[in-house]
Amino acid sequence: MLLIATNGFWLYQAIDLAVIEKYRQQKEYETKKRTETLEKLCSKLVGGMKKSEAVKPLNEISRDFGVYEKEGKLNTVCLSFKVDSQGNVVKSDACK
């Protein structure tokens, strides 16, 4: 009887772990898609602006962390936008 009970417990734990992993994967997928969508939207909004003009709206979106420039890109905590040689934000290919 004890063997049946412990096997049932281990089966329950395996199923529970599989369900938790599936929820984690779904959450990760949704977060990735949300970030991609936000990046496309922001690129549409600030694309073509001068770097100095784009900093203000990007700072409003990312209040906890300021916008910084690194390796020819304007960056926030989770978004990144290319800057061309004239100092303008480049629209992403998905938004053209």
N, CA, C and O atoms as a DFTB+ gen file, in Angstrom:
384 C
 N C O
     1  1       0.821      -1.197       0.000
     2  2       0.000       0.000       0.000
     3  2       0.867       1.264       0.000
     4  3       0.571       2.232      -0.701
     5  1       1.938       1.239       0.795
     6  2       2.842       2.382       0.857
     7  2       3.492       2.627      -0.499
     8  3       3.689       3.776      -0.895
     9  1       3.826       1.550      -1.215
    10  2       4.429       1.665      -2.533
    11  2       3.479       2.369      -3.502
    12  3       3.912       3.223      -4.276
    13  1       2.222       2.032      -3.470
    14  2       1.223       2.666      -4.339
    15  2       1.086       4.148      -3.996
    16  3       0.994       4.992      -4.887
    17  1       1.074       4.455      -2.711
    18  2       0.939       5.851      -2.280
    19  2       2.150       6.679      -2.721
    20  3       1.985       7.795      -3.215
    21  1       3.359       6.147      -2.547
    22  2       4.547       6.912      -2.941
    23  2       4.634       7.055      -4.452
    24  3       5.042       8.104      -4.950
    25  1       4.258       6.015      -5.188
    26  2       4.247       6.122      -6.650
    27  2       3.230       7.160      -7.114
    28  3       3.490       7.917      -8.049
    29  1       2.098       7.194      -6.472
    30  2       1.078       8.202      -6.790
    31  2       1.581       9.607      -6.503
    32  3       1.329      10.536      -7.270
    33  1       2.287       9.755      -5.404
    34  2       2.860      11.056      -5.043
    35  2       3.873      11.510      -6.086
    36  3       3.854      12.664      -6.513
    37  1       4.768      10.594      -6.500
    38  2       5.776      10.940      -7.502
    39  2       5.129      11.250      -8.848
    40  3       5.598      12.138      -9.561
    41  1       4.087      10.555      -9.203
    42  2       3.359      10.829     -10.451
    43  2       2.721      12.224     -10.382
    44  3       2.793      12.999     -11.336
    45  1       2.109      12.521      -9.256
    46  2       1.514      13.853      -9.067
    47  2       2.583      14.937      -9.204
    48  3       2.355      15.947      -9.870
    49  1       3.740      14.739      -8.585
    50  2       4.811      15.731      -8.665
    51  2       5.318      15.906     -10.088
    52  3       5.611      17.027     -10.505
    53  1       5.426      14.821     -10.836
    54  2       5.892      14.904     -12.230
    55  2       4.909      15.688     -13.086
    56  3       5.313      16.525     -13.893
    57  1       3.629      15.423     -12.913
    58  2       2.604      16.155     -13.669
    59  2       2.596      17.619     -13.272
    60  3       2.515      18.498     -14.130
    61  1       2.679      17.886     -11.978
    62  2       2.698      19.258     -11.488
    63  2       3.896      20.022     -12.044
    64  3       3.758      21.175     -12.451
    65  1       5.056      19.399     -12.066
    66  2       6.265      20.026     -12.594
    67  2       6.121      20.324     -14.093
    68  3       6.555      21.374     -14.566
    69  1       5.512      19.399     -14.830
    70  2       5.297      19.603     -16.270
    71  2       4.354      20.781     -16.520
    72  3       4.582      21.572     -17.436
    73  1       3.317      20.900     -15.728
    74  2       2.373      22.010     -15.875
    75  2       3.043      23.335     -15.540
    76  3       2.861      24.321     -16.254
    77  1       3.806      23.365     -14.472
    78  2       4.526      24.583     -14.082
    79  2       5.492      25.006     -15.177
    80  3       5.580      26.191     -15.497
    81  1       6.216      24.055     -15.757
    82  2       7.157      24.363     -16.837
    83  2       6.429      24.919     -18.057
    84  3       6.923      25.842     -18.705
    85  1       5.281      24.375     -18.368
    86  2       4.499      24.865     -19.511
    87  2       4.061      26.315     -19.275
    88  3       4.150      27.137     -20.186
    89  1       3.598      26.633     -18.084
    90  2       3.219      28.009     -17.744
    91  2       4.426      28.946     -17.832
    92  3       4.305      30.070     -18.320
    93  1       5.592      28.486     -17.358
    94  2       6.807      29.296     -17.419
    95  2       7.193      29.583     -18.867
    96  3       7.559      30.709     -19.203
    97  1       7.111      28.565     -19.724
    98  2       7.430      28.756     -21.138
    99  2       6.458      29.730     -21.801
   100  3       6.869      30.561     -22.611
   101  1       5.181      29.632     -21.466
   102  2       4.180      30.535     -22.032
   103  2       4.438      31.968     -21.588
   104  3       4.339      32.895     -22.392
   105  1       4.765      32.154     -20.327
   106  2       5.064      33.485     -19.786
   107  2       6.297      34.073     -20.479
   108  3       6.308      35.254     -20.825
   109  1       7.321      33.265     -20.680
   110  2       8.535      33.702     -21.363
   111  2       8.228      34.102     -22.808
   112  3       8.731      35.115     -23.294
   113  1       7.411      33.312     -23.487
   114  2       7.000      33.610     -24.867
   115  2       6.247      34.934     -24.928
   116  3       6.529      35.774     -25.783
   117  1       5.295      35.118     -24.028
   118  2       4.501      36.349     -24.015
   119  2       5.370      37.568     -23.714
   120  3       5.183      38.624     -24.319
   121  1       6.302      37.436     -22.800
   122  2       7.199      38.543     -22.464
   123  2       8.066      38.907     -23.656
   124  3       8.272      40.090     -23.930
   125  1       8.571      37.923     -24.360
   126  2       9.403      38.166     -25.539
   127  2       8.597      38.888     -26.619
   128  3       9.078      39.850     -27.217
   129  1       7.374      38.423     -26.866
   130  2       6.522      39.050     -27.885
   131  2       6.137      40.469     -27.482
   132  3       6.083      41.361     -28.328
   133  1       5.871      40.682     -26.201
   134  2       5.539      42.011     -25.703
   135  2       6.695      42.974     -25.935
   136  3       6.489      44.107     -26.371
   137  1       7.904      42.526     -25.645
   138  2       9.087      43.361     -25.837
   139  2       9.297      43.670     -27.311
   140  3       9.597      44.810     -27.663
   141  1       9.143      42.671     -28.181
   142  2       9.286      42.893     -29.626
   143  2       8.254      43.907     -30.123
   144  3       8.580      44.792     -30.914
   145  1       7.031      43.777     -29.665
   146  2       5.963      44.689     -30.078
   147  2       6.236      46.103     -29.596
   148  3       6.069      47.064     -30.347
   149  1       6.655      46.231     -28.349
   150  2       6.976      47.545     -27.790
   151  2       8.133      48.181     -28.548
   152  3       8.113      49.380     -28.824
   153  1       9.134      47.386     -28.883
   154  2      10.278      47.899     -29.622
   155  2       9.855      48.394     -31.011
   156  3      10.322      49.438     -31.467
   157  1       8.977      47.647     -31.678
   158  2       8.482      48.060     -32.996
   159  2       7.667      49.347     -32.881
   160  3       7.829      50.263     -33.687
   161  1       6.800      49.412     -31.888
   162  2       5.975      50.598     -31.693
   163  2       6.833      51.817     -31.387
   164  3       6.636      52.879     -31.977
   165  1       7.771      51.673     -30.481
   166  2       8.651      52.787     -30.134
   167  2       9.502      53.195     -31.325
   168  3       9.752      54.382     -31.533
   169  1       9.946      52.228     -32.101
   170  2      10.735      52.537     -33.284
   171  2       9.921      53.360     -34.271
   172  3      10.442      54.274     -34.910
   173  1       8.654      53.033     -34.391
   174  2       7.766      53.805     -35.270
   175  2       7.595      55.226     -34.746
   176  3       7.542      56.179     -35.523
   177  1       7.511      55.361     -33.452
   178  2       7.290      56.675     -32.855
   179  2       8.531      57.563     -32.880
   180  3       8.434      58.760     -33.149
   181  1       9.696      56.978     -32.600
   182  2      10.900      57.806     -32.516
   183  2      11.794      57.690     -33.751
   184  3      12.763      58.437     -33.881
   185  1      11.481      56.769     -34.653
   186  2      12.272      56.597     -35.865
   187  2      12.297      57.870     -36.690
   188  3      11.245      58.451     -36.955
   189  1      13.457      58.310     -37.097
   190  2      13.603      59.534     -37.864
   191  2      13.864      60.764     -37.013
   192  3      14.284      61.800     -37.529
   193  1      13.619      60.660     -35.710
   194  2      13.893      61.793     -34.814
   195  2      15.392      61.931     -34.596
   196  3      16.147      60.967     -34.725
   197  1      15.805      63.137     -34.267
   198  2      17.182      63.334     -33.825
   199  2      17.342      62.632     -32.487
   200  3      16.387      62.498     -31.722
   201  1      18.550      62.192     -32.222
   202  2      18.845      61.470     -30.981
   203  2      18.391      62.270     -29.768
   204  3      17.781      61.719     -28.852
   205  1      18.685      63.559     -29.760
   206  2      18.335      64.394     -28.609
   207  2      16.824      64.507     -28.418
   208  3      16.354      64.643     -27.289
   209  1      16.052      64.452     -29.522
   210  2      14.589      64.513     -29.426
   211  2      14.008      63.185     -28.945
   212  3      13.000      63.171     -28.240
   213  1      14.632      62.077     -29.318
   214  2      14.119      60.747     -28.975
   215  2      14.334      60.403     -27.505
   216  3      13.615      59.572     -26.950
   217  1      15.310      61.031     -26.878
   218  2      15.625      60.705     -25.485
   219  2      14.441      61.004     -24.568
   220  3      14.156      60.216     -23.666
   221  1      13.750      62.117     -24.775
   222  2      12.646      62.509     -23.873
   223  2      11.521      61.470     -23.846
   224  3      11.173      61.003     -22.762
   225  1      10.931      61.082     -24.998
   226  2       9.855      60.080     -24.906
   227  2      10.338      58.715     -24.417
   228  3       9.595      58.002     -23.742
   229  1      11.572      58.347     -24.751
   230  2      12.092      57.064     -24.270
   231  2      12.319      57.097     -22.766
   232  3      12.114      56.086     -22.095
   233  1      12.735      58.232     -22.224
   234  2      12.876      58.364     -20.771
   235  2      11.522      58.273     -20.078
   236  3      11.430      57.764     -18.962
   237  1      10.469      58.764     -20.733
   238  2       9.129      58.678     -20.143
   239  2       8.650      57.228     -20.079
   240  3       7.945      56.843     -19.147
   241  1       9.033      56.431     -21.067
   242  2       8.647      55.018     -21.087
   243  2       9.420      54.247     -20.028
   244  3       8.862      53.386     -19.347
   245  1      10.685      54.552     -19.891
   246  2      11.570      53.822     -18.988
   247  2      11.974      54.737     -17.837
   248  3      13.118      55.188     -17.770
   249  1      11.051      55.007     -16.944
   250  2      11.271      55.977     -15.866
   251  2      12.325      55.533     -14.862
   252  3      13.068      56.366     -14.344
   253  1      12.402      54.247     -14.580
   254  2      13.340      53.759     -13.567
   255  2      14.789      53.776     -14.040
   256  3      15.710      53.875     -13.230
   257  1      14.986      53.681     -15.343
   258  2      16.331      53.626     -15.907
   259  2      16.412      54.596     -17.071
   260  3      15.587      54.546     -17.982
   261  1      17.391      55.470     -17.046
   262  2      17.532      56.458     -18.100
   263  2      18.016      55.851     -19.408
   264  3      18.552      54.743     -19.441
   265  1      17.816      56.592     -20.467
   266  2      18.287      56.187     -21.784
   267  2      19.782      56.456     -21.854
   268  3      20.257      57.485     -21.374
   269  1      20.511      55.544     -22.442
   270  2      21.947      55.725     -22.610
   271  2      22.344      55.302     -24.024
   272  3      21.651      54.520     -24.676
   273  1      23.467      55.833     -24.474
   274  2      23.958      55.494     -25.808
   275  2      25.173      54.588     -25.678
   276  3      26.077      54.845     -24.883
   277  1      25.177      53.525     -26.474
   278  2      26.294      52.592     -26.459
   279  2      26.392      51.925     -27.825
   280  3      25.402      51.413     -28.347
   281  1      27.568      51.934     -28.388
   282  2      27.853      51.274     -29.662
   283  2      26.892      51.696     -30.767
   284  3      26.396      50.858     -31.520
   285  1      26.634      52.992     -30.860
   286  2      25.783      53.514     -31.922
   287  2      24.301      53.228     -31.760
   288  3      23.548      53.278     -32.733
   289  1      23.879      52.929     -30.543
   290  2      22.460      52.657     -30.278
   291  2      22.001      53.431     -29.053
   292  3      22.767      53.647     -28.114
   293  1      20.732      53.848     -29.079
   294  2      20.080      54.373     -27.880
   295  2      19.464      53.179     -27.174
   296  3      18.766      52.383     -27.803
   297  1      19.706      53.043     -25.907
   298  2      19.226      51.890     -25.160
   299  2      18.425      52.319     -23.945
   300  3      18.737      53.311     -23.287
   301  1      17.384      51.545     -23.666
   302  2      16.697      51.617     -22.382
   303  2      16.957      50.265     -21.737
   304  3      17.794      49.501     -22.217
   305  1      16.265      49.967     -20.678
   306  2      16.498      48.703     -19.995
   307  2      16.264      47.500     -20.914
   308  3      17.039      46.545     -20.868
   309  1      15.234      47.519     -21.734
   310  2      14.960      46.339     -22.575
   311  2      14.791      46.684     -24.047
   312  3      14.469      45.796     -24.837
   313  1      14.992      47.923     -24.447
   314  2      14.824      48.327     -25.837
   315  2      16.115      48.923     -26.367
   316  3      16.904      49.498     -25.617
   317  1      16.320      48.777     -27.667
   318  2      17.528      49.299     -28.286
   319  2      17.198      49.818     -29.676
   320  3      16.498      49.150     -30.436
   321  1      17.702      51.015     -30.019
   322  2      17.421      51.643     -31.304
   323  2      18.710      52.110     -31.950
   324  3      19.509      52.808     -31.325
   325  1      18.912      51.723     -33.207
   326  2      20.106      52.144     -33.934
   327  2      20.043      53.635     -34.212
   328  3      18.968      54.202     -34.407
   329  1      21.220      54.264     -34.228
   330  2      21.350      55.687     -34.548
   331  2      22.270      55.775     -35.765
   332  3      23.349      55.183     -35.773
   333  1      21.841      56.518     -36.799
   334  2      22.671      56.637     -38.005
   335  2      23.775      57.678     -37.815
   336  3      23.875      58.298     -36.756
   337  1      24.592      57.863     -38.834
   338  2      25.748      58.761     -38.734
   339  2      25.351      60.231     -38.583
   340  3      26.154      61.044     -38.125
   341  1      24.115      60.577     -38.967
   342  2      23.639      61.954     -38.794
   343  2      23.034      62.190     -37.412
   344  3      22.631      63.308     -37.090
   345  1      22.972      61.139     -36.596
   346  2      22.424      61.284     -35.248
   347  2      20.924      61.095     -35.180
   348  3      20.292      61.516     -34.211
   349  1      20.333      60.463     -36.204
   350  2      18.901      60.194     -36.213
   351  2      18.635      58.742     -35.839
   352  3      19.422      57.851     -36.159
   353  1      17.519      58.517     -35.161
   354  2      17.115      57.166     -34.809
   355  2      16.613      56.477     -36.070
   356  3      15.800      57.035     -36.807
   357  1      17.093      55.273     -36.317
   358  2      16.723      54.523     -37.507
   359  2      15.490      53.685     -37.208
   360  3      15.427      53.016     -36.177
   361  1      14.495      53.719     -38.115
   362  2      13.321      52.870     -37.945
   363  2      13.723      51.426     -38.185
   364  3      14.568      51.141     -39.034
   365  1      13.116      50.519     -37.438
   366  2      13.418      49.092     -37.652
   367  2      12.787      48.657     -38.956
   368  3      11.833      49.275     -39.429
   369  1      13.323      47.582     -39.546
   370  2      12.820      47.077     -40.809
   371  2      11.349      46.665     -40.733
   372  3      10.614      46.788     -41.712
   373  1      10.930      46.182     -39.578
   374  2       9.556      45.720     -39.431
   375  2       8.550      46.861     -39.480
   376  3       7.358      46.619     -39.669
   377  1       8.999      48.086     -39.316
   378  2       8.073      49.215     -39.229
   379  2       8.059      50.063     -40.506
   380  3       7.307      51.036     -40.572
   381  1       8.837      49.739     -41.490
   382  2       8.892      50.559     -42.698
   383  2       7.702      50.316     -43.575
   384  3       7.584      50.924     -44.639
